[in-house]
Amino acid sequence: MTAPINGFALTGYEGVAAAFTANFTEPGEVGASLAVMVDGVMVADMWGGHRDADRDLLWDSGTMANVWSTTKGVTALCFAMIADRGLIDYDRPVADYWPEFAVNGKEAITVAMLLSHQAGLTGFVGAAQPEDYYDFEAAADRLAAQAPLFPPGSTSGYHAISIGPLANGLFRRVTGMSLGAFVAAEFAAQRGLEIAIGLPQVWQGRAAEMIAPPELNSGAAADGAAELTPAQFAALANPPVDPLAPNSADWRAAEIPSANGFATARALASLYGALASDRVCGGSLLLGAEALNAATLPRIVGMDAVLPIPARWGAGFLLNNDGLYGPSAAAFGHSGWGGSFAMADPATGVGIAYVMNRMGTGIVGDPRDQAIIAAVYAAPAIAARLA
């Protein structure tokens, strides 16, 4: 029996509903949610399928899923908010806030360079286990003591997991609180958004079971690891990340602001919809226009040294490139391993988020995402804004 599709799409966005529904046929979606905001109004909020691999439990309006690297966009927003409050300056060296970071040639690495994957700290040097990322302070200290794996500022090299503890270590030194605590206070408590870094006990019963990509064996090391550069090996294979890790209690109890955010599509679209319009979410201003402009200013453009894909990085946000987030050059966001994504487009007032549990193999450009983004921009009201 096919699980029902629930929720709504306003008149003019029927194509978005059709694209979401179609994801459950040809791409073989198991469970997912989609939300779209335009000018601060939720024009689509849909969910469907199952939240477990055995397809016994229906995905409901409150189901949350691990969104992998889509978490990085939330982290970027947290930094933009404290920059707006004058607590941190993107152009100052990280070592101004974290003196122990200024070793092994890292003295000149700025906050913006770190957040845009230019620091050369793509992962651990030396043997590592997945559990090494579960204690973010210990992981941050270990990474801060390392020498860069490429000259800082020479290129971007995707810090797939390592940017989480690095960002968290810096954030705590600046604010006195972790990124997880900040998200809990600013987004969950103050604005009522179903989003967290790690999964609080109160939301344990709402988590979807992640389903590994069919092409991968759970826990298997990355194919061709021997052919990886040192920066790629550190980022992607030391240690290899199990796609089923988000189903474990240890992963959910950890705080990894690069990879273990749990959220509904509605919560992420609320944040990104605000960034695309008046920057007001849950009745209060997230940040000012200048701070958002600084966060989305291109910091480095070119072929990434780890993935490799052509990338345009802001201060933690992935800026639109080659149509990744639709036809608007103003769009930005972040995508997660397996298919989740969240994006904002200030040129059209659009915010979109997609959350799912059946993982694909890609980090960006999943066909399910592309179909949804295309449908949003094909909606008459949005197409007219880009005409």
C-alpha positions in Angstrom: 0.0 0.0 0.0 1.3 3.4 -0.9 1.7 5.8 1.9 -0.4 9.0 1.6 1.0 12.4 0.7 -0.2 15.0 3.3 -0.1 18.8 3.7 -0.9 21.5 1.2 0.4 23.6 -1.7 -1.4 26.9 -2.4 -2.9 27.7 -5.7 -0.2 28.3 -8.3 2.1 25.8 -6.7 0.4 22.6 -7.9 3.6 21.8 -9.8 5.6 21.8 -6.6 3.1 19.3 -5.1 3.4 17.1 -8.2 7.2 17.1 -8.1 7.2 16.1 -4.4 4.7 13.3 -5.1 6.7 12.1 -8.1 9.8 11.7 -5.9 8.1 8.7 -4.4 7.9 6.9 -7.7 10.8 7.1 -10.1 13.6 8.2 -7.6 12.1 5.8 -5.0 11.7 8.1 -2.0 10.8 6.3 1.2 9.9 9.2 3.5 10.3 13.0 3.1 9.0 16.4 3.9 9.1 19.6 1.7 8.4 23.2 2.7 8.4 26.3 0.5 8.1 29.9 1.7 7.6 33.0 -0.6 7.8 36.5 0.9 7.6 35.1 4.4 4.4 33.0 3.6 4.4 29.2 3.6 3.1 28.3 0.2 3.7 24.6 0.5 4.2 22.3 3.5 4.0 18.6 2.6 5.1 15.3 3.9 4.6 11.6 3.1 5.9 8.1 3.0 7.5 6.2 5.9 10.0 7.1 8.5 11.5 3.6 8.8 13.1 1.1 6.4 10.5 -1.5 7.0 7.8 1.0 6.0 5.7 0.3 9.1 5.7 3.9 10.5 4.2 6.8 8.6 6.1 10.0 8.2 4.0 12.7 9.9 4.1 16.5 10.1 6.5 16.4 13.0 9.0 13.8 11.7 12.6 15.0 11.9 15.6 13.6 10.0 19.3 13.9 10.2 20.1 16.4 7.4 23.9 15.8 7.3 25.7 18.7 5.7 22.6 20.8 5.4 23.5 21.4 9.1 26.4 23.6 7.8 24.0 26.2 6.6 22.4 26.5 10.0 25.9 26.9 11.5 26.7 29.6 8.9 23.5 31.4 10.0 24.6 31.2 13.7 27.9 32.8 12.9 26.2 35.5 10.9 23.9 36.3 13.8 26.8 36.7 16.3 28.6 38.8 13.7 25.6 41.0 13.5 25.8 41.4 17.2 29.4 42.5 17.0 30.8 39.5 18.7 32.9 38.2 15.8 34.5 39.7 12.7 34.9 37.5 9.6 38.1 39.3 8.6 39.9 38.9 11.9 42.2 35.9 12.5 40.7 32.9 14.2 43.6 33.1 16.6 42.4 36.4 17.9 39.6 34.5 19.6 41.3 31.1 19.9 45.0 31.7 20.7 45.9 28.0 20.7 44.9 27.9 17.0 47.9 30.0 16.0 50.4 27.1 15.5 51.9 25.3 12.5 51.3 28.2 10.0 47.7 29.0 10.9 48.2 32.4 12.4 46.7 34.3 9.5 43.7 32.1 8.9 40.6 34.4 9.2 37.2 33.4 10.4 35.9 33.7 6.9 38.7 31.5 5.6 37.8 28.9 8.1 34.1 28.9 7.4 34.7 28.8 3.6 36.8 25.7 3.8 40.1 27.4 3.1 42.0 26.5 6.3 43.4 23.1 5.1 42.1 21.3 8.2 39.9 18.9 6.2 40.1 16.1 8.8 42.3 14.3 11.3 46.0 13.6 10.5 46.8 10.2 12.1 44.5 7.3 12.8 40.9 8.3 13.7 37.6 6.6 14.6 34.1 8.0 14.1 33.8 8.4 17.9 36.6 11.0 17.8 34.1 13.5 16.5 31.6 12.8 19.3 33.6 15.0 21.8 33.7 18.3 19.9 36.1 20.0 22.3 38.7 17.2 22.1 38.2 17.1 18.3 38.5 20.9 18.1 41.7 20.9 20.1 43.2 18.1 18.0 42.4 19.9 14.7 43.6 23.2 16.0 47.0 21.7 16.8 47.5 20.3 13.2 49.3 21.8 10.3 47.2 22.6 7.2 47.0 20.0 4.5 47.2 22.7 1.8 48.3 26.3 2.0 45.5 28.3 3.7 43.7 30.6 1.3 45.1 28.9 -1.8 41.9 26.9 -2.5 38.8 25.5 -0.8 38.9 21.9 0.4 35.6 20.7 1.8 35.9 20.1 5.5 33.2 17.5 5.4 33.0 16.7 9.1 35.9 18.7 10.6 34.4 22.1 10.1 31.8 21.0 12.8 34.2 20.8 15.8 36.3 23.7 14.5 33.3 26.0 14.2 32.0 24.8 17.5 35.3 25.4 19.2 35.5 28.9 17.9 31.9 29.7 18.6 32.1 28.6 22.2 35.2 30.7 22.7 33.4 33.8 21.4 30.0 33.3 23.0 30.5 31.0 25.9 28.0 28.6 24.5 28.1 25.8 22.0 26.4 26.0 18.6 24.0 23.3 19.8 23.0 25.4 22.8 22.6 28.5 20.6 20.3 26.7 18.2 18.3 25.4 21.1 17.9 28.8 22.5 17.5 31.0 19.4 15.6 28.6 17.0 13.8 26.0 19.1 12.9 27.9 22.3 12.5 31.4 21.0 11.1 30.7 17.6 9.5 27.3 18.0 11.4 25.7 15.2 11.9 21.9 15.1 15.6 22.0 14.6 18.6 20.8 16.7 22.2 19.9 16.5 22.2 16.4 17.8 18.8 15.1 18.9 17.3 16.1 22.3 15.7 13.4 24.4 12.3 15.1 24.0 12.4 14.6 20.3 13.8 11.1 20.1 10.5 9.5 19.2 10.2 11.8 16.1 13.4 10.8 14.3 13.3 9.1 11.0 15.4 6.1 10.4 18.1 6.9 7.9 18.4 4.4 5.0 21.8 3.9 3.4 22.3 4.5 -0.3 21.8 1.1 -2.1 25.3 1.5 -3.8 27.1 1.6 -0.4 27.7 -1.0 2.2 27.1 0.3 5.7 30.4 1.3 7.3 32.5 0.6 4.2 35.5 2.7 3.6 35.4 5.1 0.7 36.2 3.3 -2.6 39.6 4.1 -4.0 40.9 5.6 -0.7 44.5 4.8 -1.8 44.1 7.2 -4.7 42.9 10.1 -2.5 45.1 13.1 -1.8 46.0 13.7 1.8 43.3 16.4 2.1 40.7 14.2 0.5 41.6 11.2 2.7 41.4 13.3 5.8 38.0 14.6 4.8 36.3 11.5 3.4 38.0 8.4 4.7 39.7 9.1 8.1 37.5 7.9 9.5 34.9 6.7 7.0 31.4 7.8 8.0 28.7 5.2 8.3 25.5 6.4 6.5 23.5 4.6 9.3 25.3 6.4 12.1 22.4 8.8 12.6 20.3 5.9 13.8 22.6 5.3 16.8 22.2 6.8 20.3 25.8 8.0 20.3 25.5 10.0 17.1 22.3 11.6 18.3 23.8 12.5 21.7 26.8 14.2 20.0 27.0 17.7 18.8 28.5 17.9 15.3 27.5 21.2 13.6 28.6 19.9 10.2 26.6 16.7 10.0 24.2 15.8 12.8 21.5 18.4 12.6 18.0 17.1 12.9 15.1 19.1 11.5 11.8 19.2 9.8 11.6 20.8 6.3 9.2 23.3 7.8 11.8 24.5 10.3 14.5 24.9 7.7 12.2 26.6 5.2 11.2 29.0 8.0 14.8 30.1 8.5 15.7 30.3 4.8 12.4 31.9 3.9 13.2 34.6 6.4 16.7 35.1 4.9 15.1 35.4 1.5 12.7 38.2 2.6 12.7 40.4 5.7 14.9 38.2 7.9 12.2 38.0 10.5 11.4 34.5 11.8 9.0 33.6 14.6 8.3 37.3 15.2 11.8 38.4 15.8 14.7 39.6 13.5 17.4 37.0 12.9 20.0 39.5 11.7 20.4 42.7 9.7 20.9 43.0 6.0 24.6 44.0 6.2 25.4 40.8 8.2 23.6 38.6 5.7 25.4 40.3 2.9 28.7 39.6 4.6 27.8 36.0 5.2 26.9 35.5 1.6 29.8 37.5 0.1 31.9 35.2 -2.2 35.0 34.3 -0.3 36.5 31.8 -2.8 35.5 30.5 -6.2 36.9 27.5 -8.0 37.3 23.8 -8.2 37.1 22.4 -4.7 40.2 20.3 -3.7 38.3 17.6 -1.9 35.0 16.8 -3.6 35.9 18.0 -6.4 33.2 20.2 -7.8 33.1 23.8 -8.8 32.2 25.7 -5.7 31.4 29.3 -4.6 31.7 29.7 -0.9 30.4 32.4 1.4 31.2 32.4 5.1 29.8 28.9 5.5 27.0 29.1 2.9 27.3 27.4 -0.5 26.5 30.0 -3.1 24.6 29.1 -6.2 26.8 27.8 -9.0 25.9 26.1 -12.3 22.2 26.1 -11.4 22.6 24.0 -8.2 19.9 26.2 -6.5 18.0 27.2 -9.5 18.3 30.0 -12.1 18.9 32.9 -9.7 22.5 34.1 -9.1 21.4 35.4 -5.7 20.5 32.0 -4.2 22.5 30.3 -1.5 22.1 27.5 1.0 23.6 24.1 1.8 23.0 20.5 0.8 23.5 17.3 2.7 24.8 13.9 1.9 22.0 11.8 0.5 19.6 14.4 -0.7 18.5 17.0 1.9 18.9 20.7 1.2 17.8 24.1 2.3 18.2 27.3 0.3 17.2 31.0 0.1 16.8 33.3 -2.9 16.5 37.0 -1.9 15.9 37.9 -5.6 12.6 36.1 -5.6 11.8 35.9 -1.9 11.9 32.1 -2.0 13.0 29.7 0.7 12.9 25.9 0.1 13.8 22.9 2.3 13.7 19.2 1.7 14.3 16.5 4.3 14.3 12.8 3.6 15.6 9.4 4.9 16.4 7.3 1.8 19.9 8.5 1.0 21.3 8.9 -2.5 25.1 8.8 -3.0 25.5 12.5 -3.9 26.5 15.4 -1.7 24.9 18.1 -4.0 22.6 18.0 -7.0 20.4 15.1 -6.0 17.7 14.6 -8.8 14.9 14.8 -6.2 16.2 18.2 -5.1 16.6 19.4 -8.7 13.0 18.4 -9.6 11.6 20.3 -6.6 13.7 23.4 -7.3 12.7 23.4 -10.9 9.1 23.1 -10.0 9.3 26.1 -7.6 10.9 28.3 -10.2 8.3 27.2 -12.7 5.4 28.4 -10.5 3.9 31.4 -12.3 4.4 33.9 -9.5 8.1 33.0 -9.2 8.8 32.7 -12.9 7.4 36.2 -13.4 9.9 37.6 -11.0 12.8 36.4 -13.0 11.4 37.2 -16.4 
